[in-house]
């Protein structure tokens, strides 16, 4: 009777170890997909922030602020506090006659990439 109980305990322990190994193996792909999803979401968020900032700055420029800049390409400073949510990058303003181009480019290549807005002033 004692030997039978020990065998059953050993079988249950072995079964438990096999079940834990199966669960562990199944969790690896799931955890890596969560990491990939986190990267995609962060990239999408940063692109959305960059688009909102560039759109807002372009509206300000089109409202008449563009007169305070000279023709040509020059660095442009983003004025919103949310620009701290962006990865390192640079914003440039290009004025050619009455054509404005405002673009933000991240310092490193990212999935979101460059954000560009162009408009002609009236």
Jmol script that loads the backbone (N, CA, C; Angstrom):
load data "model"
ATOM      1  N   UNK A   1       0.816  -1.199   0.000  1.00  0.00           N
ATOM      2  CA  UNK A   1       0.000   0.000   0.000  1.00  0.00           C
ATOM      3  C   UNK A   1       0.859   1.263   0.000  1.00  0.00           C
ATOM      4  N   UNK A   2       1.931   1.261   0.797  1.00  0.00           N
ATOM      5  CA  UNK A   2       2.828   2.401   0.883  1.00  0.00           C
ATOM      6  C   UNK A   2       3.563   2.591  -0.442  1.00  0.00           C
ATOM      7  N   UNK A   3       3.973   1.507  -1.064  1.00  0.00           N
ATOM      8  CA  UNK A   3       4.686   1.593  -2.339  1.00  0.00           C
ATOM      9  C   UNK A   3       3.767   2.132  -3.428  1.00  0.00           C
ATOM     10  N   UNK A   4       2.493   1.708  -3.404  1.00  0.00           N
ATOM     11  CA  UNK A   4       1.537   2.194  -4.397  1.00  0.00           C
ATOM     12  C   UNK A   4       1.329   3.701  -4.252  1.00  0.00           C
ATOM     13  N   UNK A   5       1.235   4.197  -3.013  1.00  0.00           N
ATOM     14  CA  UNK A   5       1.084   5.636  -2.774  1.00  0.00           C
ATOM     15  C   UNK A   5       2.303   6.406  -3.275  1.00  0.00           C
ATOM     16  N   UNK A   6       3.494   5.883  -3.053  1.00  0.00           N
ATOM     17  CA  UNK A   6       4.712   6.543  -3.514  1.00  0.00           C
ATOM     18  C   UNK A   6       4.762   6.575  -5.037  1.00  0.00           C
ATOM     19  N   UNK A   7       4.310   5.496  -5.689  1.00  0.00           N
ATOM     20  CA  UNK A   7       4.280   5.469  -7.153  1.00  0.00           C
ATOM     21  C   UNK A   7       3.292   6.494  -7.695  1.00  0.00           C
ATOM     22  N   UNK A   8       2.135   6.594  -7.055  1.00  0.00           N
ATOM     23  CA  UNK A   8       1.130   7.575  -7.495  1.00  0.00           C
ATOM     24  C   UNK A   8       1.664   9.001  -7.305  1.00  0.00           C
ATOM     25  N   UNK A   9       2.343   9.245  -6.202  1.00  0.00           N
ATOM     26  CA  UNK A   9       2.936  10.566  -5.971  1.00  0.00           C
ATOM     27  C   UNK A   9       3.999  10.869  -7.026  1.00  0.00           C
ATOM     28  N   UNK A  10       4.799   9.889  -7.350  1.00  0.00           N
ATOM     29  CA  UNK A  10       5.821  10.066  -8.382  1.00  0.00           C
ATOM     30  C   UNK A  10       5.201  10.323  -9.753  1.00  0.00           C
ATOM     31  N   UNK A  11       4.126   9.625 -10.061  1.00  0.00           N
ATOM     32  CA  UNK A  11       3.443   9.814 -11.345  1.00  0.00           C
ATOM     33  C   UNK A  11       2.822  11.201 -11.407  1.00  0.00           C
ATOM     34  N   UNK A  12       2.214  11.631 -10.325  1.00  0.00           N
ATOM     35  CA  UNK A  12       1.610  12.974 -10.290  1.00  0.00           C
ATOM     36  C   UNK A  12       2.681  14.059 -10.417  1.00  0.00           C
ATOM     37  N   UNK A  13       3.797  13.860  -9.756  1.00  0.00           N
ATOM     38  CA  UNK A  13       4.890  14.826  -9.841  1.00  0.00           C
ATOM     39  C   UNK A  13       5.423  14.897 -11.265  1.00  0.00           C
ATOM     40  N   UNK A  14       5.587  13.735 -11.893  1.00  0.00           N
ATOM     41  CA  UNK A  14       6.057  13.713 -13.285  1.00  0.00           C
ATOM     42  C   UNK A  14       5.049  14.393 -14.205  1.00  0.00           C
ATOM     43  N   UNK A  15       3.781  14.101 -13.997  1.00  0.00           N
ATOM     44  CA  UNK A  15       2.726  14.713 -14.815  1.00  0.00           C
ATOM     45  C   UNK A  15       2.709  16.232 -14.624  1.00  0.00           C
ATOM     46  N   UNK A  16       2.894  16.672 -13.389  1.00  0.00           N
ATOM     47  CA  UNK A  16       2.944  18.110 -13.102  1.00  0.00           C
ATOM     48  C   UNK A  16       4.130  18.766 -13.793  1.00  0.00           C
ATOM     49  N   UNK A  17       5.282  18.124 -13.781  1.00  0.00           N
ATOM     50  CA  UNK A  17       6.484  18.673 -14.434  1.00  0.00           C
ATOM     51  C   UNK A  17       6.283  18.766 -15.950  1.00  0.00           C
ATOM     52  N   UNK A  18       5.683  17.749 -16.546  1.00  0.00           N
ATOM     53  CA  UNK A  18       5.418  17.769 -17.991  1.00  0.00           C
ATOM     54  C   UNK A  18       4.436  18.888 -18.323  1.00  0.00           C
ATOM     55  N   UNK A  19       3.393  19.054 -17.522  1.00  0.00           N
ATOM     56  CA  UNK A  19       2.412  20.115 -17.759  1.00  0.00           C
ATOM     57  C   UNK A  19       3.056  21.493 -17.652  1.00  0.00           C
ATOM     58  N   UNK A  20       3.923  21.676 -16.660  1.00  0.00           N
ATOM     59  CA  UNK A  20       4.611  22.959 -16.504  1.00  0.00           C
ATOM     60  C   UNK A  20       5.545  23.230 -17.677  1.00  0.00           C
ATOM     61  N   UNK A  21       6.206  22.192 -18.179  1.00  0.00           N
ATOM     62  CA  UNK A  21       7.081  22.362 -19.346  1.00  0.00           C
ATOM     63  C   UNK A  21       6.275  22.757 -20.574  1.00  0.00           C
ATOM     64  N   UNK A  22       5.116  22.145 -20.768  1.00  0.00           N
ATOM     65  CA  UNK A  22       4.259  22.492 -21.918  1.00  0.00           C
ATOM     66  C   UNK A  22       3.799  23.940 -21.815  1.00  0.00           C
ATOM     67  N   UNK A  23       3.384  24.349 -20.636  1.00  0.00           N
ATOM     68  CA  UNK A  23       2.941  25.745 -20.445  1.00  0.00           C
ATOM     69  C   UNK A  23       4.091  26.708 -20.691  1.00  0.00           C
ATOM     70  N   UNK A  24       5.269  26.387 -20.191  1.00  0.00           N
ATOM     71  CA  UNK A  24       6.436  27.251 -20.387  1.00  0.00           C
ATOM     72  C   UNK A  24       6.776  27.386 -21.861  1.00  0.00           C
ATOM     73  N   UNK A  25       6.779  26.275 -22.579  1.00  0.00           N
ATOM     74  CA  UNK A  25       7.075  26.314 -24.019  1.00  0.00           C
ATOM     75  C   UNK A  25       6.018  27.119 -24.767  1.00  0.00           C
ATOM     76  N   UNK A  26       4.761  27.006 -24.351  1.00  0.00           N
ATOM     77  CA  UNK A  26       3.683  27.752 -25.020  1.00  0.00           C
ATOM     78  C   UNK A  26       3.768  29.252 -24.732  1.00  0.00           C
ATOM     79  N   UNK A  27       4.350  29.637 -23.602  1.00  0.00           N
ATOM     80  CA  UNK A  27       4.400  31.057 -23.233  1.00  0.00           C
ATOM     81  C   UNK A  27       5.475  31.834 -23.977  1.00  0.00           C
ATOM     82  N   UNK A  28       6.520  31.180 -24.473  1.00  0.00           N
ATOM     83  CA  UNK A  28       7.596  31.888 -25.175  1.00  0.00           C
ATOM     84  C   UNK A  28       7.094  32.652 -26.394  1.00  0.00           C
ATOM     85  N   UNK A  29       6.351  32.045 -27.310  1.00  0.00           N
ATOM     86  CA  UNK A  29       5.860  32.813 -28.465  1.00  0.00           C
ATOM     87  C   UNK A  29       4.898  33.930 -28.064  1.00  0.00           C
ATOM     88  N   UNK A  30       4.097  33.676 -27.048  1.00  0.00           N
ATOM     89  CA  UNK A  30       3.154  34.695 -26.594  1.00  0.00           C
ATOM     90  C   UNK A  30       3.901  35.896 -26.031  1.00  0.00           C
ATOM     91  N   UNK A  31       4.924  35.644 -25.229  1.00  0.00           N
ATOM     92  CA  UNK A  31       5.671  36.764 -24.644  1.00  0.00           C
ATOM     93  C   UNK A  31       6.405  37.557 -25.725  1.00  0.00           C
ATOM     94  N   UNK A  32       6.953  36.876 -26.729  1.00  0.00           N
ATOM     95  CA  UNK A  32       7.642  37.619 -27.790  1.00  0.00           C
ATOM     96  C   UNK A  32       6.652  38.416 -28.624  1.00  0.00           C
ATOM     97  N   UNK A  33       5.433  37.918 -28.801  1.00  0.00           N
ATOM     98  CA  UNK A  33       4.446  38.699 -29.548  1.00  0.00           C
ATOM     99  C   UNK A  33       4.035  39.941 -28.763  1.00  0.00           C
ATOM    100  N   UNK A  34       3.992  39.852 -27.428  1.00  0.00           N
ATOM    101  CA  UNK A  34       3.691  41.028 -26.614  1.00  0.00           C
ATOM    102  C   UNK A  34       4.778  42.090 -26.768  1.00  0.00           C
ATOM    103  N   UNK A  35       6.016  41.663 -26.831  1.00  0.00           N
ATOM    104  CA  UNK A  35       7.125  42.609 -26.995  1.00  0.00           C
ATOM    105  C   UNK A  35       7.039  43.291 -28.356  1.00  0.00           C
ATOM    106  N   UNK A  36       6.754  42.519 -29.402  1.00  0.00           N
ATOM    107  CA  UNK A  36       6.610  43.096 -30.744  1.00  0.00           C
ATOM    108  C   UNK A  36       5.444  44.080 -30.774  1.00  0.00           C
ATOM    109  N   UNK A  37       4.335  43.709 -30.155  1.00  0.00           N
ATOM    110  CA  UNK A  37       3.165  44.578 -30.131  1.00  0.00           C
ATOM    111  C   UNK A  37       3.468  45.879 -29.385  1.00  0.00           C
ATOM    112  N   UNK A  38       4.232  45.793 -28.315  1.00  0.00           N
ATOM    113  CA  UNK A  38       4.607  46.984 -27.564  1.00  0.00           C
ATOM    114  C   UNK A  38       5.429  47.931 -28.440  1.00  0.00           C
ATOM    115  N   UNK A  39       6.358  47.395 -29.226  1.00  0.00           N
ATOM    116  CA  UNK A  39       7.175  48.224 -30.109  1.00  0.00           C
ATOM    117  C   UNK A  39       6.322  48.895 -31.175  1.00  0.00           C
ATOM    118  N   UNK A  40       5.386  48.151 -31.755  1.00  0.00           N
ATOM    119  CA  UNK A  40       4.513  48.709 -32.791  1.00  0.00           C
ATOM    120  C   UNK A  40       3.630  49.803 -32.214  1.00  0.00           C
ATOM    121  N   UNK A  41       3.082  49.576 -31.036  1.00  0.00           N
ATOM    122  CA  UNK A  41       2.227  50.587 -30.406  1.00  0.00           C
ATOM    123  C   UNK A  41       3.006  51.843 -30.057  1.00  0.00           C
ATOM    124  N   UNK A  42       4.226  51.687 -29.546  1.00  0.00           N
ATOM    125  CA  UNK A  42       5.046  52.858 -29.225  1.00  0.00           C
ATOM    126  C   UNK A  42       5.353  53.654 -30.485  1.00  0.00           C
ATOM    127  N   UNK A  43       5.685  52.964 -31.555  1.00  0.00           N
ATOM    128  CA  UNK A  43       5.984  53.617 -32.825  1.00  0.00           C
ATOM    129  C   UNK A  43       4.752  54.357 -33.353  1.00  0.00           C
ATOM    130  N   UNK A  44       3.589  53.726 -33.275  1.00  0.00           N
ATOM    131  CA  UNK A  44       2.352  54.365 -33.737  1.00  0.00           C
ATOM    132  C   UNK A  44       2.024  55.596 -32.905  1.00  0.00           C
ATOM    133  N   UNK A  45       2.214  55.504 -31.599  1.00  0.00           N
ATOM    134  CA  UNK A  45       1.951  56.640 -30.720  1.00  0.00           C
ATOM    135  C   UNK A  45       2.881  57.807 -31.055  1.00  0.00           C
ATOM    136  N   UNK A  46       4.165  57.506 -31.213  1.00  0.00           N
ATOM    137  CA  UNK A  46       5.114  58.575 -31.512  1.00  0.00           C
ATOM    138  C   UNK A  46       4.822  59.211 -32.864  1.00  0.00           C
ATOM    139  N   UNK A  47       4.408  58.437 -33.845  1.00  0.00           N
ATOM    140  CA  UNK A  47       4.047  58.995 -35.149  1.00  0.00           C
ATOM    141  C   UNK A  47       2.817  59.893 -35.018  1.00  0.00           C
ATOM    142  N   UNK A  48       1.838  59.464 -34.227  1.00  0.00           N
ATOM    143  CA  UNK A  48       0.636  60.273 -34.025  1.00  0.00           C
ATOM    144  C   UNK A  48       0.982  61.597 -33.338  1.00  0.00           C
ATOM    145  N   UNK A  49       1.867  61.556 -32.359  1.00  0.00           N
ATOM    146  CA  UNK A  49       2.294  62.785 -31.678  1.00  0.00           C
ATOM    147  C   UNK A  49       3.003  63.704 -32.664  1.00  0.00           C
ATOM    148  N   UNK A  50       3.891  63.147 -33.480  1.00  0.00           N
ATOM    149  CA  UNK A  50       4.618  63.954 -34.462  1.00  0.00           C
ATOM    150  C   UNK A  50       3.658  64.572 -35.464  1.00  0.00           C
ATOM    151  N   UNK A  51       2.666  63.822 -35.921  1.00  0.00           N
ATOM    152  CA  UNK A  51       1.701  64.365 -36.885  1.00  0.00           C
ATOM    153  C   UNK A  51       0.889  65.501 -36.272  1.00  0.00           C
ATOM    154  N   UNK A  52       0.438  65.316 -35.023  1.00  0.00           N
ATOM    155  CA  UNK A  52      -0.324  66.373 -34.352  1.00  0.00           C
ATOM    156  C   UNK A  52       0.513  67.642 -34.189  1.00  0.00           C
ATOM    157  N   UNK A  53       1.763  67.478 -33.777  1.00  0.00           N
ATOM    158  CA  UNK A  53       2.630  68.640 -33.588  1.00  0.00           C
ATOM    159  C   UNK A  53       2.893  69.362 -34.910  1.00  0.00           C
ATOM    160  N   UNK A  54       3.226  68.605 -35.941  1.00  0.00           N
ATOM    161  CA  UNK A  54       3.531  69.219 -37.232  1.00  0.00           C
ATOM    162  C   UNK A  54       2.287  69.886 -37.804  1.00  0.00           C
ATOM    163  N   UNK A  55       1.123  69.252 -37.669  1.00  0.00           N
ATOM    164  CA  UNK A  55      -0.119  69.874 -38.147  1.00  0.00           C
ATOM    165  C   UNK A  55      -0.400  71.183 -37.413  1.00  0.00           C
ATOM    166  N   UNK A  56      -0.231  71.175 -36.092  1.00  0.00           N
ATOM    167  CA  UNK A  56      -0.470  72.391 -35.316  1.00  0.00           C
ATOM    168  C   UNK A  56       0.498  73.504 -35.661  1.00  0.00           C
ATOM    169  N   UNK A  57       1.767  73.148 -35.803  1.00  0.00           N
ATOM    170  CA  UNK A  57       2.768  74.158 -36.156  1.00  0.00           C
ATOM    171  C   UNK A  57       2.520  74.701 -37.568  1.00  0.00           C
ATOM    172  N   UNK A  58       2.082  73.835 -38.468  1.00  0.00           N
ATOM    173  CA  UNK A  58       1.800  74.297 -39.831  1.00  0.00           C
ATOM    174  C   UNK A  58       0.625  75.280 -39.830  1.00  0.00           C
ATOM    175  N   UNK A  59      -0.377  75.027 -38.998  1.00  0.00           N
ATOM    176  CA  UNK A  59      -1.498  75.971 -38.889  1.00  0.00           C
ATOM    177  C   UNK A  59      -1.020  77.326 -38.388  1.00  0.00           C
ATOM    178  N   UNK A  60      -0.130  77.317 -37.409  1.00  0.00           N
ATOM    179  CA  UNK A  60       0.414  78.577 -36.878  1.00  0.00           C
ATOM    180  C   UNK A  60       1.193  79.308 -37.964  1.00  0.00           C
ATOM    181  N   UNK A  61       2.002  78.563 -38.709  1.00  0.00           N
ATOM    182  CA  UNK A  61       2.784  79.184 -39.793  1.00  0.00           C
ATOM    183  C   UNK A  61       1.863  79.767 -40.860  1.00  0.00           C
ATOM    184  N   UNK A  62       0.833  79.032 -41.232  1.00  0.00           N
ATOM    185  CA  UNK A  62      -0.077  79.509 -42.271  1.00  0.00           C
ATOM    186  C   UNK A  62      -0.906  80.708 -41.812  1.00  0.00           C
ATOM    187  N   UNK A  63      -1.066  80.865 -40.512  1.00  0.00           N
ATOM    188  CA  UNK A  63      -1.812  82.002 -39.980  1.00  0.00           C
ATOM    189  C   UNK A  63      -1.015  83.296 -40.063  1.00  0.00           C
ATOM    190  N   UNK A  64       0.233  83.225 -40.493  1.00  0.00           N
ATOM    191  CA  UNK A  64       1.016  84.435 -40.665  1.00  0.00           C
ATOM    192  C   UNK A  64       2.384  84.400 -40.027  1.00  0.00           C
ATOM    193  N   UNK A  65       2.649  83.404 -39.228  1.00  0.00           N
ATOM    194  CA  UNK A  65       3.942  83.304 -38.550  1.00  0.00           C
ATOM    195  C   UNK A  65       5.090  83.069 -39.528  1.00  0.00           C
ATOM    196  N   UNK A  66       4.773  82.585 -40.717  1.00  0.00           N
ATOM    197  CA  UNK A  66       5.824  82.284 -41.696  1.00  0.00           C
ATOM    198  C   UNK A  66       6.572  83.528 -42.138  1.00  0.00           C
ATOM    199  N   UNK A  67       5.977  84.717 -41.955  1.00  0.00           N
ATOM    200  CA  UNK A  67       6.628  85.976 -42.327  1.00  0.00           C
ATOM    201  C   UNK A  67       7.893  86.243 -41.508  1.00  0.00           C
ATOM    202  N   UNK A  68       7.971  85.642 -40.313  1.00  0.00           N
ATOM    203  CA  UNK A  68       9.137  85.900 -39.454  1.00  0.00           C
ATOM    204  C   UNK A  68      10.335  85.012 -39.807  1.00  0.00           C
ATOM    205  N   UNK A  69      10.211  84.202 -40.859  1.00  0.00           N
ATOM    206  CA  UNK A  69      11.303  83.340 -41.289  1.00  0.00           C
ATOM    207  C   UNK A  69      11.765  83.746 -42.680  1.00  0.00           C
ATOM    208  N   UNK A  70      13.056  83.515 -42.946  1.00  0.00           N
ATOM    209  CA  UNK A  70      13.625  83.834 -44.264  1.00  0.00           C
ATOM    210  C   UNK A  70      13.413  82.664 -45.217  1.00  0.00           C
ATOM    211  N   UNK A  71      13.540  82.942 -46.511  1.00  0.00           N
ATOM    212  CA  UNK A  71      13.468  81.868 -47.504  1.00  0.00           C
ATOM    213  C   UNK A  71      14.611  80.884 -47.289  1.00  0.00           C
ATOM    214  N   UNK A  72      14.360  79.643 -47.636  1.00  0.00           N
ATOM    215  CA  UNK A  72      15.389  78.607 -47.505  1.00  0.00           C
ATOM    216  C   UNK A  72      15.026  77.600 -46.426  1.00  0.00           C
ATOM    217  N   UNK A  73      15.970  76.743 -46.130  1.00  0.00           N
ATOM    218  CA  UNK A  73      15.764  75.692 -45.130  1.00  0.00           C
ATOM    219  C   UNK A  73      16.431  76.107 -43.825  1.00  0.00           C
ATOM    220  N   UNK A  74      15.681  75.956 -42.737  1.00  0.00           N
ATOM    221  CA  UNK A  74      16.206  76.303 -41.421  1.00  0.00           C
ATOM    222  C   UNK A  74      15.619  75.370 -40.368  1.00  0.00           C
ATOM    223  N   UNK A  75      16.347  75.203 -39.268  1.00  0.00           N
ATOM    224  CA  UNK A  75      15.783  74.378 -38.186  1.00  0.00           C
ATOM    225  C   UNK A  75      14.563  75.071 -37.598  1.00  0.00           C
ATOM    226  N   UNK A  76      13.629  74.286 -37.129  1.00  0.00           N
ATOM    227  CA  UNK A  76      12.397  74.829 -36.564  1.00  0.00           C
ATOM    228  C   UNK A  76      12.192  74.225 -35.179  1.00  0.00           C
ATOM    229  N   UNK A  77      11.857  75.068 -34.216  1.00  0.00           N
ATOM    230  CA  UNK A  77      11.659  74.630 -32.829  1.00  0.00           C
ATOM    231  C   UNK A  77      10.186  74.329 -32.595  1.00  0.00           C
ATOM    232  N   UNK A  78       9.879  73.131 -32.111  1.00  0.00           N
ATOM    233  CA  UNK A  78       8.495  72.792 -31.763  1.00  0.00           C
ATOM    234  C   UNK A  78       8.165  73.436 -30.424  1.00  0.00           C
ATOM    235  N   UNK A  79       6.984  74.036 -30.333  1.00  0.00           N
ATOM    236  CA  UNK A  79       6.635  74.809 -29.140  1.00  0.00           C
ATOM    237  C   UNK A  79       5.768  74.048 -28.146  1.00  0.00           C
ATOM    238  N   UNK A  80       5.221  72.918 -28.512  1.00  0.00           N
ATOM    239  CA  UNK A  80       4.321  72.170 -27.629  1.00  0.00           C
ATOM    240  C   UNK A  80       5.106  71.345 -26.608  1.00  0.00           C
ATOM    241  N   UNK A  81       4.522  71.188 -25.432  1.00  0.00           N
ATOM    242  CA  UNK A  81       5.156  70.384 -24.386  1.00  0.00           C
ATOM    243  C   UNK A  81       5.193  68.901 -24.752  1.00  0.00           C
ATOM    244  N   UNK A  82       4.262  68.470 -25.598  1.00  0.00           N
ATOM    245  CA  UNK A  82       4.220  67.051 -25.965  1.00  0.00           C
ATOM    246  C   UNK A  82       5.393  66.642 -26.846  1.00  0.00           C
ATOM    247  N   UNK A  83       6.190  67.593 -27.277  1.00  0.00           N
ATOM    248  CA  UNK A  83       7.357  67.228 -28.080  1.00  0.00           C
ATOM    249  C   UNK A  83       8.359  66.409 -27.270  1.00  0.00           C
ATOM    250  N   UNK A  84       8.223  66.426 -25.945  1.00  0.00           N
ATOM    251  CA  UNK A  84       9.093  65.586 -25.112  1.00  0.00           C
ATOM    252  C   UNK A  84       8.745  64.102 -25.268  1.00  0.00           C
ATOM    253  N   UNK A  85       7.558  63.791 -25.812  1.00  0.00           N
ATOM    254  CA  UNK A  85       7.158  62.404 -26.029  1.00  0.00           C
ATOM    255  C   UNK A  85       7.726  61.829 -27.321  1.00  0.00           C
ATOM    256  N   UNK A  86       8.392  62.666 -28.096  1.00  0.00           N
ATOM    257  CA  UNK A  86       8.980  62.202 -29.349  1.00  0.00           C
ATOM    258  C   UNK A  86      10.384  61.655 -29.116  1.00  0.00           C
ATOM    259  N   UNK A  87      10.797  60.703 -29.936  1.00  0.00           N
ATOM    260  CA  UNK A  87      12.198  60.282 -29.850  1.00  0.00           C
ATOM    261  C   UNK A  87      13.080  61.399 -30.397  1.00  0.00           C
ATOM    262  N   UNK A  88      14.380  61.348 -30.165  1.00  0.00           N
ATOM    263  CA  UNK A  88      15.267  62.384 -30.697  1.00  0.00           C
ATOM    264  C   UNK A  88      15.103  62.520 -32.207  1.00  0.00           C
ATOM    265  N   UNK A  89      15.108  63.752 -32.669  1.00  0.00           N
ATOM    266  CA  UNK A  89      14.955  64.020 -34.090  1.00  0.00           C
ATOM    267  C   UNK A  89      15.101  65.504 -34.346  1.00  0.00           C
ATOM    268  N   UNK A  90      14.847  65.913 -35.585  1.00  0.00           N
ATOM    269  CA  UNK A  90      14.953  67.335 -35.904  1.00  0.00           C
ATOM    270  C   UNK A  90      13.771  67.757 -36.769  1.00  0.00           C
ATOM    271  N   UNK A  91      13.404  69.005 -36.605  1.00  0.00           N
ATOM    272  CA  UNK A  91      12.322  69.594 -37.371  1.00  0.00           C
ATOM    273  C   UNK A  91      12.920  70.694 -38.240  1.00  0.00           C
ATOM    274  N   UNK A  92      12.573  70.697 -39.519  1.00  0.00           N
ATOM    275  CA  UNK A  92      13.076  71.737 -40.419  1.00  0.00           C
ATOM    276  C   UNK A  92      11.916  72.399 -41.144  1.00  0.00           C
ATOM    277  N   UNK A  93      12.097  73.671 -41.385  1.00  0.00           N
ATOM    278  CA  UNK A  93      11.137  74.465 -42.142  1.00  0.00           C
ATOM    279  C   UNK A  93      11.819  74.922 -43.415  1.00  0.00           C
ATOM    280  N   UNK A  94      11.155  74.682 -44.542  1.00  0.00           N
ATOM    281  CA  UNK A  94      11.679  75.121 -45.826  1.00  0.00           C
ATOM    282  C   UNK A  94      10.654  76.061 -46.445  1.00  0.00           C
ATOM    283  N   UNK A  95      11.112  77.284 -46.754  1.00  0.00           N
ATOM    284  CA  UNK A  95      10.243  78.274 -47.396  1.00  0.00           C
ATOM    285  C   UNK A  95      10.811  78.568 -48.768  1.00  0.00           C
ATOM    286  N   UNK A  96       9.980  78.356 -49.785  1.00  0.00           N
ATOM    287  CA  UNK A  96      10.351  78.648 -51.158  1.00  0.00           C
ATOM    288  C   UNK A  96       9.255  79.542 -51.736  1.00  0.00           C
ATOM    289  N   UNK A  97       9.500  80.838 -51.737  1.00  0.00           N
ATOM    290  CA  UNK A  97       8.460  81.765 -52.196  1.00  0.00           C
ATOM    291  C   UNK A  97       7.277  81.717 -51.244  1.00  0.00           C
ATOM    292  N   UNK A  98       6.144  81.224 -51.750  1.00  0.00           N
ATOM    293  CA  UNK A  98       4.947  81.098 -50.910  1.00  0.00           C
ATOM    294  C   UNK A  98       4.621  79.632 -50.626  1.00  0.00           C
ATOM    295  N   UNK A  99       5.604  78.789 -50.784  1.00  0.00           N
ATOM    296  CA  UNK A  99       5.425  77.363 -50.499  1.00  0.00           C
ATOM    297  C   UNK A  99       6.169  77.018 -49.209  1.00  0.00           C
ATOM    298  N   UNK A 100       5.442  76.424 -48.254  1.00  0.00           N
ATOM    299  CA  UNK A 100       6.025  76.032 -46.970  1.00  0.00           C
ATOM    300  C   UNK A 100       6.103  74.519 -46.877  1.00  0.00           C
ATOM    301  N   UNK A 101       7.186  74.038 -46.299  1.00  0.00           N
ATOM    302  CA  UNK A 101       7.350  72.605 -46.029  1.00  0.00           C
ATOM    303  C   UNK A 101       7.906  72.469 -44.622  1.00  0.00           C
ATOM    304  N   UNK A 102       7.168  71.784 -43.780  1.00  0.00           N
ATOM    305  CA  UNK A 102       7.588  71.540 -42.402  1.00  0.00           C
ATOM    306  C   UNK A 102       7.702  70.030 -42.231  1.00  0.00           C
ATOM    307  N   UNK A 103       8.889  69.574 -41.818  1.00  0.00           N
ATOM    308  CA  UNK A 103       9.037  68.134 -41.640  1.00  0.00           C
ATOM    309  C   UNK A 103       9.803  67.806 -40.367  1.00  0.00           C
ATOM    310  N   UNK A 104       9.426  66.687 -39.779  1.00  0.00           N
ATOM    311  CA  UNK A 104      10.096  66.144 -38.612  1.00  0.00           C
ATOM    312  C   UNK A 104      10.697  64.813 -39.012  1.00  0.00           C
ATOM    313  N   UNK A 105      11.979  64.631 -38.691  1.00  0.00           N
ATOM    314  CA  UNK A 105      12.672  63.392 -39.029  1.00  0.00           C
ATOM    315  C   UNK A 105      13.349  62.855 -37.772  1.00  0.00           C
ATOM    316  N   UNK A 106      13.062  61.583 -37.420  1.00  0.00           N
ATOM    317  CA  UNK A 106      13.730  61.013 -36.247  1.00  0.00           C
ATOM    318  C   UNK A 106      15.221  60.849 -36.496  1.00  0.00           C
ATOM    319  N   UNK A 107      15.990  60.898 -35.429  1.00  0.00           N
ATOM    320  CA  UNK A 107      17.451  60.786 -35.547  1.00  0.00           C
ATOM    321  C   UNK A 107      17.863  59.411 -36.061  1.00  0.00           C
ATOM    322  N   UNK A 108      17.121  58.372 -35.707  1.00  0.00           N
ATOM    323  CA  UNK A 108      17.412  57.028 -36.199  1.00  0.00           C
ATOM    324  C   UNK A 108      16.230  56.542 -37.022  1.00  0.00           C
ATOM    325  N   UNK A 109      16.490  55.617 -37.934  1.00  0.00           N
ATOM    326  CA  UNK A 109      15.392  55.078 -38.740  1.00  0.00           C
ATOM    327  C   UNK A 109      14.439  54.321 -37.839  1.00  0.00           C
ATOM    328  N   UNK A 110      13.166  54.648 -37.970  1.00  0.00           N
ATOM    329  CA  UNK A 110      12.130  54.016 -37.155  1.00  0.00           C
ATOM    330  C   UNK A 110      10.987  53.604 -38.058  1.00  0.00           C
ATOM    331  N   UNK A 111      10.147  52.696 -37.581  1.00  0.00           N
ATOM    332  CA  UNK A 111       9.007  52.279 -38.399  1.00  0.00           C
ATOM    333  C   UNK A 111       8.057  53.420 -38.746  1.00  0.00           C
ATOM    334  N   UNK A 112       7.875  54.394 -37.837  1.00  0.00           N
ATOM    335  CA  UNK A 112       6.974  55.515 -38.105  1.00  0.00           C
ATOM    336  C   UNK A 112       7.501  56.420 -39.196  1.00  0.00           C
ATOM    337  N   UNK A 113       8.789  56.679 -39.166  1.00  0.00           N
ATOM    338  CA  UNK A 113       9.439  57.477 -40.191  1.00  0.00           C
ATOM    339  C   UNK A 113       9.173  58.962 -40.098  1.00  0.00           C
ATOM    340  N   UNK A 114       9.429  59.631 -41.206  1.00  0.00           N
ATOM    341  CA  UNK A 114       9.362  61.083 -41.311  1.00  0.00           C
ATOM    342  C   UNK A 114       7.913  61.552 -41.432  1.00  0.00           C
ATOM    343  N   UNK A 115       7.638  62.739 -40.858  1.00  0.00           N
ATOM    344  CA  UNK A 115       6.328  63.371 -40.981  1.00  0.00           C
ATOM    345  C   UNK A 115       6.521  64.686 -41.722  1.00  0.00           C
ATOM    346  N   UNK A 116       5.807  64.872 -42.838  1.00  0.00           N
ATOM    347  CA  UNK A 116       5.980  66.049 -43.684  1.00  0.00           C
ATOM    348  C   UNK A 116       4.624  66.697 -43.949  1.00  0.00           C
ATOM    349  N   UNK A 117       4.579  68.019 -43.868  1.00  0.00           N
ATOM    350  CA  UNK A 117       3.383  68.782 -44.254  1.00  0.00           C
ATOM    351  C   UNK A 117       3.850  69.905 -45.188  1.00  0.00           C
ATOM    352  N   UNK A 118       3.132  70.070 -46.282  1.00  0.00           N
ATOM    353  CA  UNK A 118       3.444  71.127 -47.240  1.00  0.00           C
ATOM    354  C   UNK A 118       2.174  71.916 -47.515  1.00  0.00           C
ATOM    355  N   UNK A 119       2.347  73.222 -47.756  1.00  0.00           N
ATOM    356  CA  UNK A 119       1.194  74.075 -48.066  1.00  0.00           C
ATOM    357  C   UNK A 119       1.683  75.312 -48.801  1.00  0.00           C
ATOM    358  N   UNK A 120       0.768  75.907 -49.546  1.00  0.00           N
ATOM    359  CA  UNK A 120       1.027  77.183 -50.206  1.00  0.00           C
ATOM    360  C   UNK A 120       0.250  78.258 -49.461  1.00  0.00           C
ATOM    361  N   UNK A 121       0.921  79.365 -49.143  1.00  0.00           N
ATOM    362  CA  UNK A 121       0.247  80.463 -48.443  1.00  0.00           C
ATOM    363  C   UNK A 121      -0.449  81.337 -49.457  1.00  0.00           C
ATOM    364  N   UNK A 122      -1.490  81.993 -49.018  1.00  0.00           N
ATOM    365  CA  UNK A 122      -2.283  82.827 -49.926  1.00  0.00           C
ATOM    366  C   UNK A 122      -1.968  84.281 -49.732  1.00  0.00           C
TER     367      UNK A 122
END
end "model"
wireframe off; spacefill off
backbone 0.3
color backbone group
